[in-house]
Amino acid sequence: MTHRSFLYRAFRLYYDGFRSMTLGKTLWAIIIVKLIIIFVVLKLFFFPDFIGQHAEEGREAEFVAGEMIERAE
């Protein structure tokens, strides 16, 4: 009897579980599409590159430090 590692056994558990899914595959596809929408599309529209627009090239760290000090006072 061979002793297989925990990682291999965990991988096989999930692999066999996903392989035998029917409705679960559709649900996982919906989850992945929703995550793509949340993290890609919404980031583009609602979270602009504020530091890149307001700081000079190569001086981003100084800009952030100055903003933090200014807002803390």
Predicted model as a PDB file, atoms N, CA, C, CB and O in Angstrom, pLDDT in the B-factor column:
MODEL        1                                                                  
ATOM      1  N   MET A   1       0.847  -1.176   0.000  1.00 45.00           N  
ATOM      2  CA  MET A   1       0.000   0.000   0.000  1.00 45.00           C  
ATOM      3  C   MET A   1       0.895   1.242   0.000  1.00 45.00           C  
ATOM      4  CB  MET A   1      -0.965  -0.003   1.226  1.00 45.00           C  
ATOM      5  O   MET A   1       1.778   1.382   0.845  1.00 45.00           O  
ATOM      6  N   THR A   2       0.654   2.136  -0.956  1.00 59.00           N  
ATOM      7  CA  THR A   2       1.474   3.335  -1.035  1.00 59.00           C  
ATOM      8  C   THR A   2       0.830   4.462  -0.240  1.00 59.00           C  
ATOM      9  CB  THR A   2       1.681   3.757  -2.498  1.00 59.00           C  
ATOM     10  O   THR A   2      -0.393   4.591  -0.185  1.00 59.00           O  
ATOM     11  N   HIS A   3       1.670   5.259   0.361  1.00 67.00           N  
ATOM     12  CA  HIS A   3       1.204   6.397   1.150  1.00 67.00           C  
ATOM     13  C   HIS A   3       1.257   7.633   0.261  1.00 67.00           C  
ATOM     14  CB  HIS A   3       2.067   6.592   2.451  1.00 67.00           C  
ATOM     15  O   HIS A   3       2.343   8.087  -0.100  1.00 67.00           O  
ATOM     16  N   ARG A   4       0.098   8.184  -0.096  1.00 81.00           N  
ATOM     17  CA  ARG A   4       0.050   9.376  -0.941  1.00 81.00           C  
ATOM     18  C   ARG A   4      -0.057  10.616  -0.059  1.00 81.00           C  
ATOM     19  CB  ARG A   4      -1.143   9.306  -1.937  1.00 81.00           C  
ATOM     20  O   ARG A   4      -0.583  10.565   1.053  1.00 81.00           O  
ATOM     21  N   SER A   5       0.445  11.712  -0.571  1.00 90.00           N  
ATOM     22  CA  SER A   5       0.459  12.947   0.218  1.00 90.00           C  
ATOM     23  C   SER A   5      -0.954  13.513   0.389  1.00 90.00           C  
ATOM     24  CB  SER A   5       1.368  13.993  -0.448  1.00 90.00           C  
ATOM     25  O   SER A   5      -1.880  13.170  -0.347  1.00 90.00           O  
ATOM     26  N   PHE A   6      -1.081  14.373   1.368  1.00 91.00           N  
ATOM     27  CA  PHE A   6      -2.355  15.010   1.649  1.00 91.00           C  
ATOM     28  C   PHE A   6      -2.824  15.848   0.459  1.00 91.00           C  
ATOM     29  CB  PHE A   6      -2.247  15.878   2.900  1.00 91.00           C  
ATOM     30  O   PHE A   6      -4.005  15.832   0.114  1.00 91.00           O  
ATOM     31  N   LEU A   7      -1.901  16.577  -0.166  1.00 89.00           N  
ATOM     32  CA  LEU A   7      -2.267  17.419  -1.293  1.00 89.00           C  
ATOM     33  C   LEU A   7      -2.823  16.592  -2.452  1.00 89.00           C  
ATOM     34  CB  LEU A   7      -1.062  18.228  -1.756  1.00 89.00           C  
ATOM     35  O   LEU A   7      -3.797  16.991  -3.091  1.00 89.00           O  
ATOM     36  N   TYR A   8      -2.210  15.449  -2.722  1.00 90.00           N  
ATOM     37  CA  TYR A   8      -2.695  14.596  -3.795  1.00 90.00           C  
ATOM     38  C   TYR A   8      -4.088  14.068  -3.480  1.00 90.00           C  
ATOM     39  CB  TYR A   8      -1.729  13.436  -4.032  1.00 90.00           C  
ATOM     40  O   TYR A   8      -4.960  14.056  -4.349  1.00 90.00           O  
ATOM     41  N   ARG A   9      -4.300  13.633  -2.240  1.00 90.00           N  
ATOM     42  CA  ARG A   9      -5.618  13.114  -1.861  1.00 90.00           C  
ATOM     43  C   ARG A   9      -6.672  14.208  -1.906  1.00 90.00           C  
ATOM     44  CB  ARG A   9      -5.569  12.497  -0.462  1.00 90.00           C  
ATOM     45  O   ARG A   9      -7.805  13.951  -2.315  1.00 90.00           O  
ATOM     46  N   ALA A  10      -6.323  15.424  -1.495  1.00 89.00           N  
ATOM     47  CA  ALA A  10      -7.269  16.533  -1.542  1.00 89.00           C  
ATOM     48  C   ALA A  10      -7.598  16.882  -2.993  1.00 89.00           C  
ATOM     49  CB  ALA A  10      -6.701  17.765  -0.805  1.00 89.00           C  
ATOM     50  O   ALA A  10      -8.757  17.126  -3.328  1.00 89.00           O  
ATOM     51  N   PHE A  11      -6.586  16.906  -3.845  1.00 89.00           N  
ATOM     52  CA  PHE A  11      -6.820  17.178  -5.262  1.00 89.00           C  
ATOM     53  C   PHE A  11      -7.746  16.135  -5.869  1.00 89.00           C  
ATOM     54  CB  PHE A  11      -5.494  17.216  -6.028  1.00 89.00           C  
ATOM     55  O   PHE A  11      -8.679  16.483  -6.592  1.00 89.00           O  
ATOM     56  N   ARG A  12      -7.503  14.870  -5.588  1.00 89.00           N  
ATOM     57  CA  ARG A  12      -8.347  13.798  -6.133  1.00 89.00           C  
ATOM     58  C   ARG A  12      -9.787  13.913  -5.627  1.00 89.00           C  
ATOM     59  CB  ARG A  12      -7.769  12.419  -5.760  1.00 89.00           C  
ATOM     60  O   ARG A  12     -10.727  13.637  -6.373  1.00 89.00           O  
ATOM     61  N   LEU A  13      -9.968  14.316  -4.376  1.00 88.00           N  
ATOM     62  CA  LEU A  13     -11.301  14.481  -3.818  1.00 88.00           C  
ATOM     63  C   LEU A  13     -12.085  15.524  -4.604  1.00 88.00           C  
ATOM     64  CB  LEU A  13     -11.219  14.876  -2.341  1.00 88.00           C  
ATOM     65  O   LEU A  13     -13.216  15.276  -5.022  1.00 88.00           O  
ATOM     66  N   TYR A  14     -11.478  16.695  -4.805  1.00 85.00           N  
ATOM     67  CA  TYR A  14     -12.163  17.750  -5.539  1.00 85.00           C  
ATOM     68  C   TYR A  14     -12.313  17.393  -7.020  1.00 85.00           C  
ATOM     69  CB  TYR A  14     -11.408  19.069  -5.390  1.00 85.00           C  
ATOM     70  O   TYR A  14     -13.344  17.691  -7.622  1.00 85.00           O  
ATOM     71  N   TYR A  15     -11.312  16.768  -7.604  1.00 86.00           N  
ATOM     72  CA  TYR A  15     -11.369  16.394  -9.016  1.00 86.00           C  
ATOM     73  C   TYR A  15     -12.516  15.419  -9.266  1.00 86.00           C  
ATOM     74  CB  TYR A  15     -10.034  15.774  -9.465  1.00 86.00           C  
ATOM     75  O   TYR A  15     -13.292  15.600 -10.205  1.00 86.00           O  
ATOM     76  N   ASP A  16     -12.626  14.396  -8.437  1.00 86.00           N  
ATOM     77  CA  ASP A  16     -13.712  13.433  -8.600  1.00 86.00           C  
ATOM     78  C   ASP A  16     -15.066  14.078  -8.333  1.00 86.00           C  
ATOM     79  CB  ASP A  16     -13.508  12.239  -7.669  1.00 86.00           C  
ATOM     80  O   ASP A  16     -16.051  13.759  -9.000  1.00 86.00           O  
ATOM     81  N   GLY A  17     -15.118  14.977  -7.368  1.00 84.00           N  
ATOM     82  CA  GLY A  17     -16.380  15.647  -7.056  1.00 84.00           C  
ATOM     83  C   GLY A  17     -16.854  16.536  -8.186  1.00 84.00           C  
ATOM     84  O   GLY A  17     -18.034  16.513  -8.534  1.00 84.00           O  
ATOM     85  N   PHE A  18     -15.950  17.327  -8.770  1.00 81.00           N  
ATOM     86  CA  PHE A  18     -16.338  18.205  -9.873  1.00 81.00           C  
ATOM     87  C   PHE A  18     -16.657  17.414 -11.135  1.00 81.00           C  
ATOM     88  CB  PHE A  18     -15.232  19.211 -10.159  1.00 81.00           C  
ATOM     89  O   PHE A  18     -17.508  17.824 -11.925  1.00 81.00           O  
ATOM     90  N   ARG A  19     -15.993  16.304 -11.328  1.00 82.00           N  
ATOM     91  CA  ARG A  19     -16.218  15.505 -12.529  1.00 82.00           C  
ATOM     92  C   ARG A  19     -17.619  14.904 -12.526  1.00 82.00           C  
ATOM     93  CB  ARG A  19     -15.166  14.396 -12.639  1.00 82.00           C  
ATOM     94  O   ARG A  19     -18.231  14.755 -13.584  1.00 82.00           O  
ATOM     95  N   SER A  20     -18.127  14.560 -11.356  1.00 82.00           N  
ATOM     96  CA  SER A  20     -19.439  13.921 -11.301  1.00 82.00           C  
ATOM     97  C   SER A  20     -20.583  14.918 -11.144  1.00 82.00           C  
ATOM     98  CB  SER A  20     -19.475  12.935 -10.167  1.00 82.00           C  
ATOM     99  O   SER A  20     -21.736  14.501 -11.033  1.00 82.00           O  
ATOM    100  N   MET A  21     -20.305  16.208 -11.131  1.00 82.00           N  
ATOM    101  CA  MET A  21     -21.356  17.215 -10.992  1.00 82.00           C  
ATOM    102  C   MET A  21     -22.167  17.345 -12.271  1.00 82.00           C  
ATOM    103  CB  MET A  21     -20.753  18.566 -10.618  1.00 82.00           C  
ATOM    104  O   MET A  21     -21.654  17.139 -13.370  1.00 82.00           O  
ATOM    105  N   THR A  22     -23.434  17.687 -12.113  1.00 81.00           N  
ATOM    106  CA  THR A  22     -24.254  18.025 -13.279  1.00 81.00           C  
ATOM    107  C   THR A  22     -24.736  19.469 -13.134  1.00 81.00           C  
ATOM    108  CB  THR A  22     -25.468  17.039 -13.425  1.00 81.00           C  
ATOM    109  O   THR A  22     -24.338  20.336 -13.912  1.00 81.00           O  
ATOM    110  N   LEU A  23     -25.574  19.726 -12.161  1.00 85.00           N  
ATOM    111  CA  LEU A  23     -26.061  21.080 -11.916  1.00 85.00           C  
ATOM    112  C   LEU A  23     -24.947  21.963 -11.357  1.00 85.00           C  
ATOM    113  CB  LEU A  23     -27.254  21.053 -10.950  1.00 85.00           C  
ATOM    114  O   LEU A  23     -24.940  23.169 -11.603  1.00 85.00           O  
ATOM    115  N   GLY A  24     -24.031  21.397 -10.629  1.00 82.00           N  
ATOM    116  CA  GLY A  24     -22.952  22.158 -10.008  1.00 82.00           C  
ATOM    117  C   GLY A  24     -22.063  22.862 -11.008  1.00 82.00           C  
ATOM    118  O   GLY A  24     -21.570  23.956 -10.732  1.00 82.00           O  
ATOM    119  N   LYS A  25     -21.848  22.256 -12.169  1.00 82.00           N  
ATOM    120  CA  LYS A  25     -21.011  22.895 -13.193  1.00 82.00           C  
ATOM    121  C   LYS A  25     -21.646  24.185 -13.677  1.00 82.00           C  
ATOM    122  CB  LYS A  25     -20.782  21.944 -14.378  1.00 82.00           C  
ATOM    123  O   LYS A  25     -20.956  25.182 -13.891  1.00 82.00           O  
ATOM    124  N   THR A  26     -22.948  24.167 -13.848  1.00 88.00           N  
ATOM    125  CA  THR A  26     -23.647  25.377 -14.268  1.00 88.00           C  
ATOM    126  C   THR A  26     -23.563  26.445 -13.187  1.00 88.00           C  
ATOM    127  CB  THR A  26     -25.113  25.067 -14.596  1.00 88.00           C  
ATOM    128  O   THR A  26     -23.350  27.619 -13.491  1.00 88.00           O  
ATOM    129  N   LEU A  27     -23.725  26.054 -11.945  1.00 88.00           N  
ATOM    130  CA  LEU A  27     -23.636  27.017 -10.853  1.00 88.00           C  
ATOM    131  C   LEU A  27     -22.237  27.610 -10.733  1.00 88.00           C  
ATOM    132  CB  LEU A  27     -24.031  26.360  -9.544  1.00 88.00           C  
ATOM    133  O   LEU A  27     -22.093  28.807 -10.484  1.00 88.00           O  
ATOM    134  N   TRP A  28     -21.203  26.782 -10.908  1.00 85.00           N  
ATOM    135  CA  TRP A  28     -19.831  27.293 -10.870  1.00 85.00           C  
ATOM    136  C   TRP A  28     -19.581  28.249 -12.030  1.00 85.00           C  
ATOM    137  CB  TRP A  28     -18.820  26.134 -10.910  1.00 85.00           C  
ATOM    138  O   TRP A  28     -18.867  29.239 -11.868  1.00 85.00           O  
ATOM    139  N   ALA A  29     -20.153  27.972 -13.190  1.00 90.00           N  
ATOM    140  CA  ALA A  29     -20.005  28.880 -14.332  1.00 90.00           C  
ATOM    141  C   ALA A  29     -20.643  30.228 -14.019  1.00 90.00           C  
ATOM    142  CB  ALA A  29     -20.638  28.268 -15.603  1.00 90.00           C  
ATOM    143  O   ALA A  29     -20.078  31.271 -14.350  1.00 90.00           O  
ATOM    144  N   ILE A  30     -21.800  30.218 -13.393  1.00 93.00           N  
ATOM    145  CA  ILE A  30     -22.460  31.464 -13.003  1.00 93.00           C  
ATOM    146  C   ILE A  30     -21.609  32.221 -11.983  1.00 93.00           C  
ATOM    147  CB  ILE A  30     -23.863  31.178 -12.424  1.00 93.00           C  
ATOM    148  O   ILE A  30     -21.467  33.440 -12.084  1.00 93.00           O  
ATOM    149  N   ILE A  31     -21.051  31.525 -11.018  1.00 92.00           N  
ATOM    150  CA  ILE A  31     -20.198  32.164 -10.008  1.00 92.00           C  
ATOM    151  C   ILE A  31     -18.978  32.804 -10.657  1.00 92.00           C  
ATOM    152  CB  ILE A  31     -19.754  31.141  -8.947  1.00 92.00           C  
ATOM    153  O   ILE A  31     -18.613  33.928 -10.310  1.00 92.00           O  
ATOM    154  N   ILE A  32     -18.350  32.114 -11.582  1.00 93.00           N  
ATOM    155  CA  ILE A  32     -17.155  32.651 -12.246  1.00 93.00           C  
ATOM    156  C   ILE A  32     -17.495  33.883 -13.067  1.00 93.00           C  
ATOM    157  CB  ILE A  32     -16.512  31.587 -13.144  1.00 93.00           C  
ATOM    158  O   ILE A  32     -16.746  34.861 -13.057  1.00 93.00           O  
ATOM    159  N   VAL A  33     -18.620  33.847 -13.780  1.00 94.00           N  
ATOM    160  CA  VAL A  33     -19.037  35.017 -14.561  1.00 94.00           C  
ATOM    161  C   VAL A  33     -19.305  36.199 -13.634  1.00 94.00           C  
ATOM    162  CB  VAL A  33     -20.299  34.695 -15.402  1.00 94.00           C  
ATOM    163  O   VAL A  33     -18.917  37.325 -13.945  1.00 94.00           O  
ATOM    164  N   LYS A  34     -19.953  35.964 -12.517  1.00 94.00           N  
ATOM    165  CA  LYS A  34     -20.228  37.047 -11.573  1.00 94.00           C  
ATOM    166  C   LYS A  34     -18.933  37.618 -10.999  1.00 94.00           C  
ATOM    167  CB  LYS A  34     -21.135  36.550 -10.439  1.00 94.00           C  
ATOM    168  O   LYS A  34     -18.823  38.833 -10.837  1.00 94.00           O  
ATOM    169  N   LEU A  35     -17.965  36.783 -10.690  1.00 93.00           N  
ATOM    170  CA  LEU A  35     -16.689  37.275 -10.189  1.00 93.00           C  
ATOM    171  C   LEU A  35     -15.956  38.113 -11.229  1.00 93.00           C  
ATOM    172  CB  LEU A  35     -15.818  36.114  -9.755  1.00 93.00           C  
ATOM    173  O   LEU A  35     -15.347  39.131 -10.900  1.00 93.00           O  
ATOM    174  N   ILE A  36     -16.018  37.681 -12.477  1.00 92.00           N  
ATOM    175  CA  ILE A  36     -15.392  38.460 -13.547  1.00 92.00           C  
ATOM    176  C   ILE A  36     -16.058  39.828 -13.644  1.00 92.00           C  
ATOM    177  CB  ILE A  36     -15.485  37.714 -14.904  1.00 92.00           C  
ATOM    178  O   ILE A  36     -15.375  40.843 -13.783  1.00 92.00           O  
ATOM    179  N   ILE A  37     -17.372  39.859 -13.571  1.00 90.00           N  
ATOM    180  CA  ILE A  37     -18.082  41.132 -13.632  1.00 90.00           C  
ATOM    181  C   ILE A  37     -17.695  42.017 -12.451  1.00 90.00           C  
ATOM    182  CB  ILE A  37     -19.602  40.903 -13.652  1.00 90.00           C  
ATOM    183  O   ILE A  37     -17.439  43.209 -12.623  1.00 90.00           O  
ATOM    184  N   ILE A  38     -17.654  41.444 -11.272  1.00 89.00           N  
ATOM    185  CA  ILE A  38     -17.351  42.239 -10.083  1.00 89.00           C  
ATOM    186  C   ILE A  38     -15.928  42.783 -10.123  1.00 89.00           C  
ATOM    187  CB  ILE A  38     -17.553  41.403  -8.823  1.00 89.00           C  
ATOM    188  O   ILE A  38     -15.719  43.980  -9.920  1.00 89.00           O  
ATOM    189  N   PHE A  39     -14.957  41.930 -10.379  1.00 89.00           N  
ATOM    190  CA  PHE A  39     -13.565  42.347 -10.249  1.00 89.00           C  
ATOM    191  C   PHE A  39     -12.985  43.009 -11.483  1.00 89.00           C  
ATOM    192  CB  PHE A  39     -12.738  41.181  -9.903  1.00 89.00           C  
ATOM    193  O   PHE A  39     -11.983  43.716 -11.371  1.00 89.00           O  
ATOM    194  N   VAL A  40     -13.564  42.812 -12.643  1.00 88.00           N  
ATOM    195  CA  VAL A  40     -12.999  43.410 -13.852  1.00 88.00           C  
ATOM    196  C   VAL A  40     -13.829  44.606 -14.304  1.00 88.00           C  
ATOM    197  CB  VAL A  40     -12.915  42.369 -14.977  1.00 88.00           C  
ATOM    198  O   VAL A  40     -13.319  45.723 -14.388  1.00 88.00           O  
ATOM    199  N   VAL A  41     -15.075  44.377 -14.588  1.00 85.00           N  
ATOM    200  CA  VAL A  41     -15.909  45.434 -15.151  1.00 85.00           C  
ATOM    201  C   VAL A  41     -16.141  46.551 -14.149  1.00 85.00           C  
ATOM    202  CB  VAL A  41     -17.242  44.866 -15.613  1.00 85.00           C  
ATOM    203  O   VAL A  41     -15.957  47.721 -14.485  1.00 85.00           O  
ATOM    204  N   LEU A  42     -16.538  46.223 -12.933  1.00 85.00           N  
ATOM    205  CA  LEU A  42     -16.800  47.269 -11.955  1.00 85.00           C  
ATOM    206  C   LEU A  42     -15.543  48.036 -11.578  1.00 85.00           C  
ATOM    207  CB  LEU A  42     -17.421  46.675 -10.721  1.00 85.00           C  
ATOM    208  O   LEU A  42     -15.612  49.233 -11.301  1.00 85.00           O  
ATOM    209  N   LYS A  43     -14.394  47.366 -11.562  1.00 83.00           N  
ATOM    210  CA  LYS A  43     -13.144  48.057 -11.254  1.00 83.00           C  
ATOM    211  C   LYS A  43     -12.838  49.106 -12.313  1.00 83.00           C  
ATOM    212  CB  LYS A  43     -11.984  47.055 -11.147  1.00 83.00           C  
ATOM    213  O   LYS A  43     -12.369  50.196 -11.989  1.00 83.00           O  
ATOM    214  N   LEU A  44     -13.096  48.789 -13.560  1.00 83.00           N  
ATOM    215  CA  LEU A  44     -12.813  49.739 -14.626  1.00 83.00           C  
ATOM    216  C   LEU A  44     -13.669  50.999 -14.512  1.00 83.00           C  
ATOM    217  CB  LEU A  44     -13.034  49.085 -15.974  1.00 83.00           C  
ATOM    218  O   LEU A  44     -13.193  52.097 -14.796  1.00 83.00           O  
ATOM    219  N   PHE A  45     -14.922  50.850 -14.100  1.00 84.00           N  
ATOM    220  CA  PHE A  45     -15.827  51.989 -14.072  1.00 84.00           C  
ATOM    221  C   PHE A  45     -15.860  52.728 -12.737  1.00 84.00           C  
ATOM    222  CB  PHE A  45     -17.198  51.533 -14.410  1.00 84.00           C  
ATOM    223  O   PHE A  45     -16.029  53.947 -12.722  1.00 84.00           O  
ATOM    224  N   PHE A  46     -15.704  52.030 -11.625  1.00 84.00           N  
ATOM    225  CA  PHE A  46     -15.893  52.656 -10.334  1.00 84.00           C  
ATOM    226  C   PHE A  46     -14.608  52.894  -9.547  1.00 84.00           C  
ATOM    227  CB  PHE A  46     -16.803  51.830  -9.530  1.00 84.00           C  
ATOM    228  O   PHE A  46     -14.637  53.617  -8.551  1.00 84.00           O  
ATOM    229  N   PHE A  47     -13.501  52.322  -9.952  1.00 82.00           N  
ATOM    230  CA  PHE A  47     -12.251  52.483  -9.230  1.00 82.00           C  
ATOM    231  C   PHE A  47     -11.152  52.931 -10.190  1.00 82.00           C  
ATOM    232  CB  PHE A  47     -11.856  51.170  -8.523  1.00 82.00           C  
ATOM    233  O   PHE A  47     -10.307  52.126 -10.582  1.00 82.00           O  
ATOM    234  N   PRO A  48     -11.157  54.203 -10.570  1.00 81.00           N  
ATOM    235  CA  PRO A  48     -10.131  54.685 -11.497  1.00 81.00           C  
ATOM    236  C   PRO A  48      -8.758  54.712 -10.837  1.00 81.00           C  
ATOM    237  CB  PRO A  48     -10.490  56.082 -12.012  1.00 81.00           C  
ATOM    238  O   PRO A  48      -8.639  54.607  -9.616  1.00 81.00           O  
ATOM    239  N   ASP A  49      -7.741  54.852 -11.648  1.00 83.00           N  
ATOM    240  CA  ASP A  49      -6.366  54.895 -11.158  1.00 83.00           C  
ATOM    241  C   ASP A  49      -6.063  56.294 -10.632  1.00 83.00           C  
ATOM    242  CB  ASP A  49      -5.361  54.497 -12.276  1.00 83.00           C  
ATOM    243  O   ASP A  49      -5.440  57.101 -11.322  1.00 83.00           O  
ATOM    244  N   PHE A  50      -6.505  56.576  -9.410  1.00 85.00           N  
ATOM    245  CA  PHE A  50      -6.374  57.911  -8.817  1.00 85.00           C  
ATOM    246  C   PHE A  50      -4.917  58.304  -8.645  1.00 85.00           C  
ATOM    247  CB  PHE A  50      -7.086  57.965  -7.470  1.00 85.00           C  
ATOM    248  O   PHE A  50      -4.534  59.430  -8.963  1.00 85.00           O  
ATOM    249  N   ILE A  51      -4.110  57.395  -8.147  1.00 86.00           N  
ATOM    250  CA  ILE A  51      -2.694  57.708  -7.908  1.00 86.00           C  
ATOM    251  C   ILE A  51      -1.981  57.946  -9.231  1.00 86.00           C  
ATOM    252  CB  ILE A  51      -2.001  56.567  -7.123  1.00 86.00           C  
ATOM    253  O   ILE A  51      -1.172  58.867  -9.344  1.00 86.00           O  
ATOM    254  N   GLY A  52      -2.271  57.134 -10.216  1.00 85.00           N  
ATOM    255  CA  GLY A  52      -1.642  57.308 -11.521  1.00 85.00           C  
ATOM    256  C   GLY A  52      -1.999  58.624 -12.186  1.00 85.00           C  
ATOM    257  O   GLY A  52      -1.202  59.172 -12.947  1.00 85.00           O  
ATOM    258  N   GLN A  53      -3.193  59.137 -11.908  1.00 86.00           N  
ATOM    259  CA  GLN A  53      -3.626  60.400 -12.502  1.00 86.00           C  
ATOM    260  C   GLN A  53      -3.071  61.613 -11.768  1.00 86.00           C  
ATOM    261  CB  GLN A  53      -5.132  60.468 -12.523  1.00 86.00           C  
ATOM    262  O   GLN A  53      -2.854  62.657 -12.383  1.00 86.00           O  
ATOM    263  N   HIS A  54      -2.838  61.494 -10.465  1.00 87.00           N  
ATOM    264  CA  HIS A  54      -2.457  62.662  -9.673  1.00 87.00           C  
ATOM    265  C   HIS A  54      -0.984  62.696  -9.270  1.00 87.00           C  
ATOM    266  CB  HIS A  54      -3.295  62.717  -8.445  1.00 87.00           C  
ATOM    267  O   HIS A  54      -0.488  63.752  -8.880  1.00 87.00           O  
ATOM    268  N   ALA A  55      -0.291  61.601  -9.351  1.00 88.00           N  
ATOM    269  CA  ALA A  55       1.120  61.580  -8.949  1.00 88.00           C  
ATOM    270  C   ALA A  55       2.009  61.575 -10.189  1.00 88.00           C  
ATOM    271  CB  ALA A  55       1.423  60.344  -8.057  1.00 88.00           C  
ATOM    272  O   ALA A  55       1.626  61.093 -11.255  1.00 88.00           O  
ATOM    273  N   GLU A  56       3.186  62.116 -10.015  1.00 88.00           N  
ATOM    274  CA  GLU A  56       4.163  62.102 -11.105  1.00 88.00           C  
ATOM    275  C   GLU A  56       4.742  60.706 -11.252  1.00 88.00           C  
ATOM    276  CB  GLU A  56       5.290  63.133 -10.854  1.00 88.00           C  
ATOM    277  O   GLU A  56       4.729  59.913 -10.310  1.00 88.00           O  
ATOM    278  N   GLU A  57       5.243  60.415 -12.426  1.00 90.00           N  
ATOM    279  CA  GLU A  57       5.830  59.100 -12.712  1.00 90.00           C  
ATOM    280  C   GLU A  57       7.036  58.866 -11.800  1.00 90.00           C  
ATOM    281  CB  GLU A  57       6.250  58.993 -14.211  1.00 90.00           C  
ATOM    282  O   GLU A  57       7.967  59.671 -11.771  1.00 90.00           O  
ATOM    283  N   GLY A  58       7.010  57.762 -11.059  1.00 89.00           N  
ATOM    284  CA  GLY A  58       8.114  57.403 -10.177  1.00 89.00           C  
ATOM    285  C   GLY A  58       8.031  58.021  -8.785  1.00 89.00           C  
ATOM    286  O   GLY A  58       8.874  57.732  -7.937  1.00 89.00           O  
ATOM    287  N   ARG A  59       7.038  58.860  -8.536  1.00 90.00           N  
ATOM    288  CA  ARG A  59       6.914  59.525  -7.232  1.00 90.00           C  
ATOM    289  C   ARG A  59       5.587  59.164  -6.563  1.00 90.00           C  
ATOM    290  CB  ARG A  59       7.027  61.056  -7.394  1.00 90.00           C  
ATOM    291  O   ARG A  59       5.044  59.945  -5.782  1.00 90.00           O  
ATOM    292  N   GLU A  60       5.076  57.983  -6.875  1.00 91.00           N  
ATOM    293  CA  GLU A  60       3.792  57.547  -6.326  1.00 91.00           C  
ATOM    294  C   GLU A  60       3.846  57.370  -4.811  1.00 91.00           C  
ATOM    295  CB  GLU A  60       3.362  56.245  -6.979  1.00 91.00           C  
ATOM    296  O   GLU A  60       2.899  57.723  -4.108  1.00 91.00           O  
ATOM    297  N   ALA A  61       4.952  56.825  -4.310  1.00 92.00           N  
ATOM    298  CA  ALA A  61       5.077  56.589  -2.870  1.00 92.00           C  
ATOM    299  C   ALA A  61       5.064  57.897  -2.097  1.00 92.00           C  
ATOM    300  CB  ALA A  61       6.360  55.815  -2.565  1.00 92.00           C  
ATOM    301  O   ALA A  61       4.444  57.986  -1.037  1.00 92.00           O  
ATOM    302  N   GLU A  62       5.736  58.903  -2.613  1.00 93.00           N  
ATOM    303  CA  GLU A  62       5.746  60.205  -1.958  1.00 93.00           C  
ATOM    304  C   GLU A  62       4.355  60.832  -1.970  1.00 93.00           C  
ATOM    305  CB  GLU A  62       6.751  61.135  -2.638  1.00 93.00           C  
ATOM    306  O   GLU A  62       3.958  61.465  -0.992  1.00 93.00           O  
ATOM    307  N   PHE A  63       3.615  60.665  -3.057  1.00 92.00           N  
ATOM    308  CA  PHE A  63       2.257  61.182  -3.144  1.00 92.00           C  
ATOM    309  C   PHE A  63       1.361  60.539  -2.093  1.00 92.00           C  
ATOM    310  CB  PHE A  63       1.687  60.946  -4.541  1.00 92.00           C  
ATOM    311  O   PHE A  63       0.605  61.230  -1.410  1.00 92.00           O  
ATOM    312  N   VAL A  64       1.444  59.222  -1.963  1.00 92.00           N  
ATOM    313  CA  VAL A  64       0.622  58.509  -0.987  1.00 92.00           C  
ATOM    314  C   VAL A  64       0.997  58.927   0.428  1.00 92.00           C  
ATOM    315  CB  VAL A  64       0.777  56.987  -1.152  1.00 92.00           C  
ATOM    316  O   VAL A  64       0.115  59.167   1.253  1.00 92.00           O  
ATOM    317  N   ALA A  65       2.285  59.018   0.720  1.00 93.00           N  
ATOM    318  CA  ALA A  65       2.721  59.430   2.056  1.00 93.00           C  
ATOM    319  C   ALA A  65       2.231  60.842   2.360  1.00 93.00           C  
ATOM    320  CB  ALA A  65       4.261  59.359   2.173  1.00 93.00           C  
ATOM    321  O   ALA A  65       1.761  61.103   3.468  1.00 93.00           O  
ATOM    322  N   GLY A  66       2.331  61.745   1.410  1.00 92.00           N  
ATOM    323  CA  GLY A  66       1.855  63.118   1.626  1.00 92.00           C  
ATOM    324  C   GLY A  66       0.354  63.181   1.862  1.00 92.00           C  
ATOM    325  O   GLY A  66      -0.112  63.938   2.713  1.00 92.00           O  
ATOM    326  N   GLU A  67      -0.398  62.392   1.117  1.00 91.00           N  
ATOM    327  CA  GLU A  67      -1.857  62.362   1.305  1.00 91.00           C  
ATOM    328  C   GLU A  67      -2.224  61.798   2.668  1.00 91.00           C  
ATOM    329  CB  GLU A  67      -2.526  61.530   0.202  1.00 91.00           C  
ATOM    330  O   GLU A  67      -3.141  62.297   3.321  1.00 91.00           O  
ATOM    331  N   MET A  68      -1.521  60.772   3.098  1.00 93.00           N  
ATOM    332  CA  MET A  68      -1.815  60.175   4.398  1.00 93.00           C  
ATOM    333  C   MET A  68      -1.525  61.158   5.532  1.00 93.00           C  
ATOM    334  CB  MET A  68      -1.000  58.892   4.592  1.00 93.00           C  
ATOM    335  O   MET A  68      -2.313  61.277   6.470  1.00 93.00           O  
ATOM    336  N   ILE A  69      -0.401  61.859   5.445  1.00 93.00           N  
ATOM    337  CA  ILE A  69      -0.043  62.831   6.479  1.00 93.00           C  
ATOM    338  C   ILE A  69      -1.033  63.980   6.478  1.00 93.00           C  
ATOM    339  CB  ILE A  69       1.387  63.358   6.266  1.00 93.00           C  
ATOM    340  O   ILE A  69      -1.466  64.429   7.539  1.00 93.00           O  
ATOM    341  N   GLU A  70      -1.394  64.458   5.298  1.00 90.00           N  
ATOM    342  CA  GLU A  70      -2.321  65.577   5.188  1.00 90.00           C  
ATOM    343  C   GLU A  70      -3.692  65.223   5.760  1.00 90.00           C  
ATOM    344  CB  GLU A  70      -2.457  66.008   3.730  1.00 90.00           C  
ATOM    345  O   GLU A  70      -4.299  66.041   6.452  1.00 90.00           O  
ATOM    346  N   ARG A  71      -4.178  64.038   5.487  1.00 89.00           N  
ATOM    347  CA  ARG A  71      -5.503  63.646   5.968  1.00 89.00           C  
ATOM    348  C   ARG A  71      -5.499  63.270   7.456  1.00 89.00           C  
ATOM    349  CB  ARG A  71      -6.023  62.477   5.145  1.00 89.00           C  
ATOM    350  O   ARG A  71      -6.550  63.287   8.097  1.00 89.00           O  
ATOM    351  N   ALA A  72      -4.340  62.935   8.003  1.00 86.00           N  
ATOM    352  CA  ALA A  72      -4.261  62.561   9.414  1.00 86.00           C  
ATOM    353  C   ALA A  72      -4.267  63.793  10.323  1.00 86.00           C  
ATOM    354  CB  ALA A  72      -3.002  61.730   9.667  1.00 86.00           C  
ATOM    355  O   ALA A  72      -4.597  63.702  11.506  1.00 86.00           O  
ATOM    356  N   GLU A  73      -3.902  64.925   9.763  1.00 75.00           N  
ATOM    357  CA  GLU A  73      -3.807  66.142  10.588  1.00 75.00           C  
ATOM    358  C   GLU A  73      -5.137  66.759  10.830  1.00 75.00           C  
ATOM    359  CB  GLU A  73      -2.909  67.153   9.949  1.00 75.00           C  
ATOM    360  O   GLU A  73      -5.228  67.785  11.504  1.00 75.00           O  
TER     361      GLU A  73                                                      
ENDMDL                                                                          
END                                                                             
